[in-house]
Amino acid sequence: MSALVAKLKSAPLLLLLRVNAVHSWRRLLDVRKQSRLLTGIIALFMAGYLGMAFALFYYGLKFIAKFPGLGAVLTERLIFTLFAFLFALLLLSNLIIAYTNLFRNRETAFLLTLPVSSATIFQWKFIESLILASWAFLFLIAPLLLAFGLVRDVPWHFYPLTGLLIALFIILPGVFGAALAIAIGRHLDRKSFQILLVLLAVTLLAFVAFWWKGNPVDEDVLNQRTLQALDQLLAKTRFTMFPFLPSYWLSSFTLQWADGIWRSALFFAAVLLSNTLFFGSLAFTRFGNLFYDTASAVQSRAGSGFKFSFSGGSKKNSHTPGFLENCFAKIPGLSPATRALAVKDVRMFWRDTTQWGQSVMFFGLLGAYILNLRSFTHQLTSPFWIHAVAFLNLGACAFNLASLTTRFVFPQFSLEGRRMWIVGMSPLGLPRIVQTKYWLASSASLIVTLGLVVLSCWLLKMPWSDIGFFGAVITVMTFTLNGLAVGLGVLYPNVKEANPNKIVSGFGGTLCFVLSSVYIIASLALLILAGGGLRVGPEWVLAGVLGFTLLSFVIGWVPLKMGLSQLKNFEA
């Protein structure tokens, strides 16, 4: 028995799991010792989010349940739709993180040189990617399931069984995401495959834009035939009832176990378990060799990613200005050194398909939603609801921007890594380099956020004064969120890590997202206090606008100023 235990402890996969678990626990203890105040702020935010999310879900589900005959139908469709979209987001997240972890990770390259099988390396990276991609999903779904159970008055065994099924559920998008990451890594250098990916992405966004176009419900049907009107309103969510979707199995189990239909619920649990065991064992036993061949192909390429280049130089004369150089040369006031740094950052962003691909996906879906506002704007006649939709669009765009600035802008300083001393010796100097990164990120994100917010207000047929107000607000929010991400990225660097996912998952990245979320919620509350479609006195308007301006200054300028001051004593 002791020999078996010793053999298990020496197994490569278990050794990797144990070492990384101990390392993560020590880093957590080290963070707690370094700043108890900031750790307390994060813990308070997490507890506040869980409490607020639970309250919103609980009272929302309780309100829906009050409608006789309709409450159960709405709740059921809500659960199916939520799990279907979460499955799609988990698949996308696993694809991006798995690709980075498998083929753009120093630890993976190091492990490949050791006498460790490729299957073991893939298994460890698969588990790590699954955890990184799924923890936010578990954090989001916990308050909903607790609120759903209390509203339905379910027995105690509902919670552990549902938790077990969710643990099985998140494995499937992890397997499919890893398989897609291997396929993309293996064939990404083929131009036909690149063109196919672009066409597929454009087709998908166009399909979502036209599919989600709502059909206006006839007022006579709305007033006299409630079930028929409800069926028309929920027509675009019927795809979530497709019985071969893993989200359908989990949703069916959740609803039927809550209703006491044990036999049918156990059937869907068995379906989910069998599929998870099959695809999980397939990934653990067969993906190792595929991963090794793909990693070998990726590392042997002269270049990776898309071959579409912004440079116009030829092999005979590599100093010929390219497309980006010519574009930045037309911007007045830019010195040659600043222009060269901006061109370098844009090229690095373009070469990393995980960055611009995720950005296009998030803002593309938001743009598809905003374009479909014209389908129901004629039904919004009250100024209150028009402003409510406008503020919701503003909040959605701001939260989207907060996630992207935390994911991409925050780790920019740390990604310079051990080459920081080279960058610091440049004529620009570290403070000016960081300022250039800040203005470049702010300008690029402002083009997207300002365009989406102005477009949404125009589709809502708001007056130009209100369009100008919302445009000014999102402009201030854009510069504030980028300033916060850049400042905290300098204050909490991790130059030893080359994986941006791990940099963001650290203390500084978590604090950045927490402060960004608090800032957005507080800003929306102040702006709604300043009017928000309601008739309030001028003193309330002045107080709300001044409060928003002061909050933006503190959240955006202060961390950036502190970061620039710290650069004077920074040693790479």
Secondary structure, DSSP 8 states (H G I E B T S, - for coil): -HHHHHHHHTSHHHHHHHHHHHHHHHHHHHHHHH-HHHHHHHHHHHHHHHHHHHHHHHHHHHHHHTSTTTHHHHHHHHHHHHHHHHHHHHHHHHHHHHHHHHHS-HHHHHHTTSS--HHHHHHHHHHHHHHHHHHHHHHHHHHHHHHHHHHHT--TTHHHHHHHHHHHHTHHHHHHHHHHHHHHHHHTT-HHHHHHHHHHHHHHHHHHHHHT------HHHHHH-HHHHHHHHTGGGGGGG-TTSHHHHHHHHHHHHHTT-HHHHHHHHHHHHHHHHHHHHHHHHHHHHHHHHHHHHHHTSSS-S----S----SS-TTS--HHHHHHHTSTT--HHHHHHHHHHHHHHHH-HHHHHHHHHHHHHHHHHHHGGGGTGGG---HHHHHHHHHHHHHHHHHHHHHHIIIIITTHHHHTGGGHHHHHTSTT-HHHHHHHHHHHHHHHHHHHHHHHHHHHHHHTT--HHHHHHHHHHHHHHHHHHHHHHHHHHHHS--TT---HHHHHTSHHHHHHHHHHHHHHHHHHHHHHHT-TTS---HHHHHHHHHHHHHHHIIIIIHHHHHHHHHGGG---
